[in-house]
Amino acid sequence: MPEPTLAVLLGAALMLSLNAYVLLGGADFGGGVWDLLASGARKDRQRALVAEAIGPIWEANHVWLILVVVLLFTCFPPAFALLSVALHIPFTLVLIGIVLRGAAFTFRTYDTQRDDAQRRWGRLFAAASLVTPVLLGVAVGTIAAGDVGPPAGSFVSGYVRPWLRPFPLAVGGLALVLFAYLAAVYLTLEAPDRPLQDDFRLRAMGTGAAALGLAALSLALAHEAAPPVWQMLFASDWAIALHLATGLAAVTALVALWRRRWAVARAAAALQVSCILWGWALSQYPYLVPPHYTVAAAAAPAVTLRLVLVALCLGALVLFPSLYYLFRVFKTPAHDGAPFRVPGIADAPRNHPTSPAPVDCGRHRCSAHRERRSAR
């Protein structure tokens, strides 16, 4: 296989991995948004549902982000070097946000169930869930605008100003809203009863409308900030088909939500977000990092690309059956029709919806021991 073809093939694999991370890991971030914005008489149950939906699979979803990074630095090392230097600050903050979010989610579940501890971990979980998607979108916006280059001048002009312009910030806001939209749509399918389904149905419809507004704003700003992207999105041969597919998916998702067809809404929402992501990728093709590196120019030697392609094929034989088994166990209803529940979460106390079942920690002051003593 010729080297340019290998490079394009592995570039497509990179985008597919990023697409999977957006649809799965992105929805996890969106769940953190709804954990923060839980309200009404059912706010405790809303938070419990978010924890149940995220708990079994959130770590596995990060395999796609790992694959994106590995493919980028192995197959396109010059592009990786440029991005990791020019966007060092937002990417570092993204990694910190991912770590803090996971740590907060875990400690909130297994730490002491006092109100102050729960509030502390809940705030950290929510803050990381809000900031990290914005920074990911900001990085995408900076790349699309062609503002990624070898830093020159002062620290602010080289490392800060390129990603704090209106267009990247608008794309960051769009990423946050799309992640929240995905989470709300997915949670309608996870909810065990109609009241909870209605809660997230309204949230999904609201964020779907907000995503439409932010997408329009991003497109308007792209006219000045990213002219090549704007031109490709409106003047290329595939532009009309892409916009029609995106619009049809958005309308289908909203109609399905209105008619309570949760599975149809989930598929349509996933397609809508995927079309937006691939619209960005196609609009800057053949560039990987415009205007410096095309996919072919940034590619590693052919022998490296061939070895990575073989490794991907072999890894897929392990990865996809494992993920299928994981989702089948945790996301398929049991024989009695009830979905799998994380032990201790489904029946958590009302004021602590994400509390695990009491665990004997060996300490006489732990909440589990106090509950046992009071029961006696």
Contacts in CASP RR format, 6 or more apart in sequence:
PFRMAT RR
TARGET T0000
AUTHOR 0000-0000-0000
METHOD contacts of the structure
MODEL  1
MPEPTLAVLLGAALMLSLNAYVLLGGADFGGGVWDLLASGARKDRQRALV
AEAIGPIWEANHVWLILVVVLLFTCFPPAFALLSVALHIPFTLVLIGIVL
RGAAFTFRTYDTQRDDAQRRWGRLFAAASLVTPVLLGVAVGTIAAGDVGP
PAGSFVSGYVRPWLRPFPLAVGGLALVLFAYLAAVYLTLEAPDRPLQDDF
RLRAMGTGAAALGLAALSLALAHEAAPPVWQMLFASDWAIALHLATGLAA
VTALVALWRRRWAVARAAAALQVSCILWGWALSQYPYLVPPHYTVAAAAA
PAVTLRLVLVALCLGALVLFPSLYYLFRVFKTPAHDGAPFRVPGIADAPR
NHPTSPAPVDCGRHRCSAHRERRSAR
1 9 0 8 1.000
1 306 0 8 1.000
3 296 0 8 1.000
3 299 0 8 1.000
3 301 0 8 1.000
3 302 0 8 1.000
3 305 0 8 1.000
4 296 0 8 1.000
4 299 0 8 1.000
6 299 0 8 1.000
6 302 0 8 1.000
6 305 0 8 1.000
6 306 0 8 1.000
6 309 0 8 1.000
7 75 0 8 1.000
7 76 0 8 1.000
7 295 0 8 1.000
7 296 0 8 1.000
7 298 0 8 1.000
7 299 0 8 1.000
7 305 0 8 1.000
8 295 0 8 1.000
8 296 0 8 1.000
9 309 0 8 1.000
10 71 0 8 1.000
10 75 0 8 1.000
10 299 0 8 1.000
10 305 0 8 1.000
10 308 0 8 1.000
10 309 0 8 1.000
10 312 0 8 1.000
11 71 0 8 1.000
11 75 0 8 1.000
11 76 0 8 1.000
11 288 0 8 1.000
11 295 0 8 1.000
13 71 0 8 1.000
13 312 0 8 1.000
14 68 0 8 1.000
14 71 0 8 1.000
14 72 0 8 1.000
14 75 0 8 1.000
14 76 0 8 1.000
15 277 0 8 1.000
15 278 0 8 1.000
15 281 0 8 1.000
17 64 0 8 1.000
17 67 0 8 1.000
17 68 0 8 1.000
17 71 0 8 1.000
18 64 0 8 1.000
18 68 0 8 1.000
18 277 0 8 1.000
19 274 0 8 1.000
19 277 0 8 1.000
19 278 0 8 1.000
20 64 0 8 1.000
21 61 0 8 1.000
21 62 0 8 1.000
21 64 0 8 1.000
21 65 0 8 1.000
21 68 0 8 1.000
22 178 0 8 1.000
22 179 0 8 1.000
22 273 0 8 1.000
22 274 0 8 1.000
22 277 0 8 1.000
23 182 0 8 1.000
23 270 0 8 1.000
23 273 0 8 1.000
23 274 0 8 1.000
24 57 0 8 1.000
24 61 0 8 1.000
24 64 0 8 1.000
25 58 0 8 1.000
25 61 0 8 1.000
25 62 0 8 1.000
25 64 0 8 1.000
25 65 0 8 1.000
26 61 0 8 1.000
26 133 0 8 1.000
26 179 0 8 1.000
26 182 0 8 1.000
26 183 0 8 1.000
27 179 0 8 1.000
27 182 0 8 1.000
27 183 0 8 1.000
27 186 0 8 1.000
28 54 0 8 1.000
28 58 0 8 1.000
28 61 0 8 1.000
28 183 0 8 1.000
29 101 0 8 1.000
29 129 0 8 1.000
29 132 0 8 1.000
29 133 0 8 1.000
29 176 0 8 1.000
29 179 0 8 1.000
29 183 0 8 1.000
30 129 0 8 1.000
30 133 0 8 1.000
30 179 0 8 1.000
30 180 0 8 1.000
30 182 0 8 1.000
30 183 0 8 1.000
30 184 0 8 1.000
31 50 0 8 1.000
31 53 0 8 1.000
31 54 0 8 1.000
31 129 0 8 1.000
31 180 0 8 1.000
31 183 0 8 1.000
31 187 0 8 1.000
32 50 0 8 1.000
32 54 0 8 1.000
32 101 0 8 1.000
32 125 0 8 1.000
32 126 0 8 1.000
32 129 0 8 1.000
32 130 0 8 1.000
32 183 0 8 1.000
33 126 0 8 1.000
33 129 0 8 1.000
33 130 0 8 1.000
33 176 0 8 1.000
33 179 0 8 1.000
33 180 0 8 1.000
33 183 0 8 1.000
34 46 0 8 1.000
34 50 0 8 1.000
34 180 0 8 1.000
34 183 0 8 1.000
34 184 0 8 1.000
34 187 0 8 1.000
34 200 0 8 1.000
34 203 0 8 1.000
35 46 0 8 1.000
35 47 0 8 1.000
35 50 0 8 1.000
35 51 0 8 1.000
35 122 0 8 1.000
35 125 0 8 1.000
35 126 0 8 1.000
35 129 0 8 1.000
36 126 0 8 1.000
36 129 0 8 1.000
36 130 0 8 1.000
37 203 0 8 1.000
38 44 0 8 1.000
38 46 0 8 1.000
38 47 0 8 1.000
38 50 0 8 1.000
39 46 0 8 1.000
42 195 0 8 1.000
42 196 0 8 1.000
42 199 0 8 1.000
44 350 0 8 1.000
44 351 0 8 1.000
44 353 0 8 1.000
45 196 0 8 1.000
45 353 0 8 1.000
46 196 0 8 1.000
46 199 0 8 1.000
46 200 0 8 1.000
47 353 0 8 1.000
47 354 0 8 1.000
48 345 0 8 1.000
48 346 0 8 1.000
48 348 0 8 1.000
48 353 0 8 1.000
48 354 0 8 1.000
49 187 0 8 1.000
49 190 0 8 1.000
49 191 0 8 1.000
49 192 0 8 1.000
49 196 0 8 1.000
50 183 0 8 1.000
50 187 0 8 1.000
51 105 0 8 1.000
51 109 0 8 1.000
51 342 0 8 1.000
51 345 0 8 1.000
51 353 0 8 1.000
51 354 0 8 1.000
52 190 0 8 1.000
52 341 0 8 1.000
52 342 0 8 1.000
52 345 0 8 1.000
52 346 0 8 1.000
53 186 0 8 1.000
53 187 0 8 1.000
53 190 0 8 1.000
54 105 0 8 1.000
55 105 0 8 1.000
55 342 0 8 1.000
56 326 0 8 1.000
56 329 0 8 1.000
56 330 0 8 1.000
56 340 0 8 1.000
56 342 0 8 1.000
57 326 0 8 1.000
57 327 0 8 1.000
57 330 0 8 1.000
57 331 0 8 1.000
58 102 0 8 1.000
58 105 0 8 1.000
60 323 0 8 1.000
60 326 0 8 1.000
62 98 0 8 1.000
63 319 0 8 1.000
63 323 0 8 1.000
65 98 0 8 1.000
71 308 0 8 1.000
72 79 0 8 1.000
72 80 0 8 1.000
72 83 0 8 1.000
73 80 0 8 1.000
74 300 0 8 1.000
74 304 0 8 1.000
74 308 0 8 1.000
75 299 0 8 1.000
75 300 0 8 1.000
75 304 0 8 1.000
75 305 0 8 1.000
75 308 0 8 1.000
76 288 0 8 1.000
76 293 0 8 1.000
76 295 0 8 1.000
76 298 0 8 1.000
76 299 0 8 1.000
76 300 0 8 1.000
77 298 0 8 1.000
77 300 0 8 1.000
78 293 0 8 1.000
78 297 0 8 1.000
78 298 0 8 1.000
79 288 0 8 1.000
79 289 0 8 1.000
79 293 0 8 1.000
79 298 0 8 1.000
82 148 0 8 1.000
82 149 0 8 1.000
82 150 0 8 1.000
82 289 0 8 1.000
82 292 0 8 1.000
82 293 0 8 1.000
83 91 0 8 1.000
83 139 0 8 1.000
83 143 0 8 1.000
83 148 0 8 1.000
83 289 0 8 1.000
84 91 0 8 1.000
85 150 0 8 1.000
85 151 0 8 1.000
86 148 0 8 1.000
86 149 0 8 1.000
86 150 0 8 1.000
86 151 0 8 1.000
86 158 0 8 1.000
86 159 0 8 1.000
86 162 0 8 1.000
87 139 0 8 1.000
87 142 0 8 1.000
87 143 0 8 1.000
87 148 0 8 1.000
87 163 0 8 1.000
88 159 0 8 1.000
89 159 0 8 1.000
89 160 0 8 1.000
89 163 0 8 1.000
90 135 0 8 1.000
90 138 0 8 1.000
90 139 0 8 1.000
90 142 0 8 1.000
90 163 0 8 1.000
91 135 0 8 1.000
91 139 0 8 1.000
93 131 0 8 1.000
93 132 0 8 1.000
93 135 0 8 1.000
94 132 0 8 1.000
94 135 0 8 1.000
94 136 0 8 1.000
94 139 0 8 1.000
97 128 0 8 1.000
97 131 0 8 1.000
97 132 0 8 1.000
98 128 0 8 1.000
98 132 0 8 1.000
100 124 0 8 1.000
100 127 0 8 1.000
100 128 0 8 1.000
101 124 0 8 1.000
101 125 0 8 1.000
101 128 0 8 1.000
101 129 0 8 1.000
101 132 0 8 1.000
102 125 0 8 1.000
102 128 0 8 1.000
103 124 0 8 1.000
104 121 0 8 1.000
104 122 0 8 1.000
104 124 0 8 1.000
104 125 0 8 1.000
104 128 0 8 1.000
105 121 0 8 1.000
105 125 0 8 1.000
107 121 0 8 1.000
108 117 0 8 1.000
108 118 0 8 1.000
108 121 0 8 1.000
108 122 0 8 1.000
108 125 0 8 1.000
108 354 0 8 1.000
109 345 0 8 1.000
109 354 0 8 1.000
109 355 0 8 1.000
109 356 0 8 1.000
110 356 0 8 1.000
110 359 0 8 1.000
111 117 0 8 1.000
111 118 0 8 1.000
111 121 0 8 1.000
112 366 0 8 1.000
112 367 0 8 1.000
113 349 0 8 1.000
113 352 0 8 1.000
113 355 0 8 1.000
113 367 0 8 1.000
114 367 0 8 1.000
115 351 0 8 1.000
118 352 0 8 1.000
118 354 0 8 1.000
130 176 0 8 1.000
133 172 0 8 1.000
133 173 0 8 1.000
133 175 0 8 1.000
133 176 0 8 1.000
133 179 0 8 1.000
134 172 0 8 1.000
134 173 0 8 1.000
134 175 0 8 1.000
134 176 0 8 1.000
135 172 0 8 1.000
136 172 0 8 1.000
136 175 0 8 1.000
137 168 0 8 1.000
137 171 0 8 1.000
137 172 0 8 1.000
137 173 0 8 1.000
137 174 0 8 1.000
137 175 0 8 1.000
138 163 0 8 1.000
138 164 0 8 1.000
138 168 0 8 1.000
138 169 0 8 1.000
138 171 0 8 1.000
138 172 0 8 1.000
139 163 0 8 1.000
139 168 0 8 1.000
140 168 0 8 1.000
140 171 0 8 1.000
140 172 0 8 1.000
140 175 0 8 1.000
140 280 0 8 1.000
141 163 0 8 1.000
141 167 0 8 1.000
141 168 0 8 1.000
141 171 0 8 1.000
141 172 0 8 1.000
141 226 0 8 1.000
142 148 0 8 1.000
142 162 0 8 1.000
142 163 0 8 1.000
142 165 0 8 1.000
142 168 0 8 1.000
143 284 0 8 1.000
143 289 0 8 1.000
143 290 0 8 1.000
144 167 0 8 1.000
144 171 0 8 1.000
144 222 0 8 1.000
144 226 0 8 1.000
144 229 0 8 1.000
144 280 0 8 1.000
144 283 0 8 1.000
144 284 0 8 1.000
144 290 0 8 1.000
145 162 0 8 1.000
145 165 0 8 1.000
145 167 0 8 1.000
145 168 0 8 1.000
145 222 0 8 1.000
145 225 0 8 1.000
145 226 0 8 1.000
145 229 0 8 1.000
146 226 0 8 1.000
146 289 0 8 1.000
146 290 0 8 1.000
146 291 0 8 1.000
147 162 0 8 1.000
147 163 0 8 1.000
147 165 0 8 1.000
147 168 0 8 1.000
148 162 0 8 1.000
148 289 0 8 1.000
148 292 0 8 1.000
149 162 0 8 1.000
149 289 0 8 1.000
149 292 0 8 1.000
151 158 0 8 1.000
151 159 0 8 1.000
152 158 0 8 1.000
162 168 0 8 1.000
165 225 0 8 1.000
166 221 0 8 1.000
166 225 0 8 1.000
167 218 0 8 1.000
167 221 0 8 1.000
167 222 0 8 1.000
167 224 0 8 1.000
167 225 0 8 1.000
167 226 0 8 1.000
170 214 0 8 1.000
170 217 0 8 1.000
170 218 0 8 1.000
170 221 0 8 1.000
171 218 0 8 1.000
173 214 0 8 1.000
174 211 0 8 1.000
174 214 0 8 1.000
174 215 0 8 1.000
174 217 0 8 1.000
174 218 0 8 1.000
177 207 0 8 1.000
177 208 0 8 1.000
177 210 0 8 1.000
177 211 0 8 1.000
177 214 0 8 1.000
178 211 0 8 1.000
178 273 0 8 1.000
178 276 0 8 1.000
180 203 0 8 1.000
180 207 0 8 1.000
181 204 0 8 1.000
181 207 0 8 1.000
181 208 0 8 1.000
181 210 0 8 1.000
181 211 0 8 1.000
181 269 0 8 1.000
181 273 0 8 1.000
182 269 0 8 1.000
182 270 0 8 1.000
182 273 0 8 1.000
184 200 0 8 1.000
184 201 0 8 1.000
184 203 0 8 1.000
184 204 0 8 1.000
184 207 0 8 1.000
185 200 0 8 1.000
185 204 0 8 1.000
185 253 0 8 1.000
185 257 0 8 1.000
185 262 0 8 1.000
185 265 0 8 1.000
185 266 0 8 1.000
185 269 0 8 1.000
186 266 0 8 1.000
187 196 0 8 1.000
187 200 0 8 1.000
188 197 0 8 1.000
188 200 0 8 1.000
188 201 0 8 1.000
188 204 0 8 1.000
188 257 0 8 1.000
188 262 0 8 1.000
188 265 0 8 1.000
188 266 0 8 1.000
189 262 0 8 1.000
189 263 0 8 1.000
189 265 0 8 1.000
189 266 0 8 1.000
190 339 0 8 1.000
191 197 0 8 1.000
191 199 0 8 1.000
191 200 0 8 1.000
192 338 0 8 1.000
192 339 0 8 1.000
197 260 0 8 1.000
197 262 0 8 1.000
201 257 0 8 1.000
201 260 0 8 1.000
204 253 0 8 1.000
204 257 0 8 1.000
204 265 0 8 1.000
204 269 0 8 1.000
205 254 0 8 1.000
205 257 0 8 1.000
205 258 0 8 1.000
208 250 0 8 1.000
208 253 0 8 1.000
208 254 0 8 1.000
212 250 0 8 1.000
215 276 0 8 1.000
219 230 0 8 1.000
219 233 0 8 1.000
222 229 0 8 1.000
222 230 0 8 1.000
222 233 0 8 1.000
223 230 0 8 1.000
228 283 0 8 1.000
228 284 0 8 1.000
228 290 0 8 1.000
229 280 0 8 1.000
229 283 0 8 1.000
229 284 0 8 1.000
232 239 0 8 1.000
232 282 0 8 1.000
232 283 0 8 1.000
232 284 0 8 1.000
233 239 0 8 1.000
233 242 0 8 1.000
233 279 0 8 1.000
233 283 0 8 1.000
236 282 0 8 1.000
236 283 0 8 1.000
238 282 0 8 1.000
242 275 0 8 1.000
242 278 0 8 1.000
242 279 0 8 1.000
242 282 0 8 1.000
245 271 0 8 1.000
245 275 0 8 1.000
246 272 0 8 1.000
246 275 0 8 1.000
246 276 0 8 1.000
247 272 0 8 1.000
249 268 0 8 1.000
249 269 0 8 1.000
249 271 0 8 1.000
249 272 0 8 1.000
249 275 0 8 1.000
250 268 0 8 1.000
250 272 0 8 1.000
252 264 0 8 1.000
252 265 0 8 1.000
252 268 0 8 1.000
253 264 0 8 1.000
253 265 0 8 1.000
253 268 0 8 1.000
253 269 0 8 1.000
253 272 0 8 1.000
256 262 0 8 1.000
256 264 0 8 1.000
256 265 0 8 1.000
256 268 0 8 1.000
257 265 0 8 1.000
284 290 0 8 1.000
285 295 0 8 1.000
286 294 0 8 1.000
286 295 0 8 1.000
286 296 0 8 1.000
287 293 0 8 1.000
287 294 0 8 1.000
287 295 0 8 1.000
288 294 0 8 1.000
288 295 0 8 1.000
288 298 0 8 1.000
289 298 0 8 1.000
299 305 0 8 1.000
300 308 0 8 1.000
329 340 0 8 1.000
330 340 0 8 1.000
331 339 0 8 1.000
331 340 0 8 1.000
332 339 0 8 1.000
332 340 0 8 1.000
333 339 0 8 1.000
334 340 0 8 1.000
343 356 0 8 1.000
343 357 0 8 1.000
344 355 0 8 1.000
344 356 0 8 1.000
344 357 0 8 1.000
345 353 0 8 1.000
345 354 0 8 1.000
345 355 0 8 1.000
345 356 0 8 1.000
348 354 0 8 1.000
348 355 0 8 1.000
348 356 0 8 1.000
349 355 0 8 1.000
358 367 0 8 1.000
358 368 0 8 1.000
358 371 0 8 1.000
358 372 0 8 1.000
359 368 0 8 1.000
360 366 0 8 1.000
360 368 0 8 1.000
360 369 0 8 1.000
361 368 0 8 1.000
362 369 0 8 1.000
363 369 0 8 1.000
END
